[in-house]
Amino acid sequence: MIKINNLSYSVKNLNNEKKDILKNLSINFLPGKITAITGSNGSGKSTLIKTIMGILKPDYGTIFFKDINITDFSITERAKLGISVAFQQPITFKGIKIKQLLEVAGAKSFNDMCLCLSKVGLCAKDYINRYYDSNLSGGEAKRIELAMCLAKNGEVFLFDEPEAGIDLWSVDNLVSLIKNLKDKTIIIVSHQQKILEIADEILILNDNGYEIGPQNIMLNKIKPIQTCGVLGDQK
């Protein structure tokens, strides 16, 4: 579904020296599969999500959606093809109601909106007519963003640490939501062990490059160094 070939992205430091963030990545993300991305801080996890969505333009390499070369496509063009993204920090909207956001995202009816909200643990009666503003907690904003992804009903879901900020909504519920998208192509950045355990494949990014393989093999290469089921940064 998503195929990337020799994808590279770099930045320049204060001394105008080039630093590679992603280097020569070639990976296929298949339909009906969950691919979890983990690795050390600064290894390029979020950068990879942003290049697939078109937020960042790679230095070189190609990105395909099915058989379409989308490397030069805009964010909007990729969204229209069915690629959705949920960021670690939700995008802020002002002066708009939640039902309007869901409608813009693709919900075709009031029932669709209610269903999307219920799937992320929110009561539609309490939220459908609320404004998306600073009165929402970080966890509420995060769940509404996930509901918008569901409303789009696309084919590819990009999640950047979706567990961040959902302290009031159990990780188990988030895991169930992701598992229910099993017929889609799921690419998810996470250090949360429960999420890594439902992945079909795990991609580990580090300073030396990357490694990808079946979940049962790759989990053995990840050393848990924190409690609460969270995997620490891989050194």
Secondary structure as UniProt FT lines:
FT   STRAND          2..12
FT   TURN            14..15
FT   STRAND          18..29
FT   TURN            31..32
FT   STRAND          34..39
FT   TURN            41..42
FT   HELIX           45..53
FT   STRAND          60..65
FT   TURN            66..67
FT   STRAND          68..69
FT   TURN            71..72
FT   HELIX           75..81
FT   STRAND          83..86
FT   HELIX           98..105
FT   HELIX           110..119
FT   TURN            120..121
FT   HELIX           124..127
FT   TURN            128..129
FT   TURN            134..135
FT   HELIX           138..152
FT   STRAND          156..160
FT   TURN            162..165
FT   TURN            167..168
FT   HELIX           171..179
FT   TURN            180..183
FT   STRAND          185..189
FT   HELIX           193..196
FT   TURN            197..198
FT   STRAND          201..206
FT   TURN            207..208
FT   STRAND          209..214
FT   HELIX           215..218
FT   HELIX           219..221
FT   TURN            228..229
//
